[in-house]
Amino acid sequence: MGYDAGLAQRLREVFAGRADVDERRMFGSVAFMLRGNMLCGILGERLMVRVGPAQYESALARPHAGEMDFTGRPMKGFVSVAPEGFESDSDLLEWLAIAERFVGALPAK
């Protein structure tokens, strides 16, 4: 499966200089890890964001968000965001902030 190289570059720029975030090849795409825990990734042209169980329903209610269904079963705690939902830098940063609130509270791996 391919992925949106432009989105990958935008994410690299957001995380540039952060020693606690690294990029990993995963599932034929890329994922960004915060202290060893998945923070976000790209599937095709969609942004995958780890929001956690407490923010899951409210994240799904946001425009352009849907269930993350990579394996044929929805992955609770992850949402998939269509490109329209992160077109602006402020929207992208807002999604990443939601993810970082959850993932930042997890113990490092």
JOHU-V914333 format. One record per helix or strand. SS is the DSSP state (H for helix, E for strand). FROM is the first residue (numbers start at 0). TO is the last residue. If there is no record, write none. Layout:
BEGIN
SS,FROM,TO ; SS,FROM,TO
END
This chain:
BEGIN
E,2,2 ; H,4,14 ; E,20,25 ; E,28,33 ; E,36,43 ; E,45,49 ; H,55,59 ; E,64,66 ; E,77,80 ; H,82,84 ; H,88,102
END
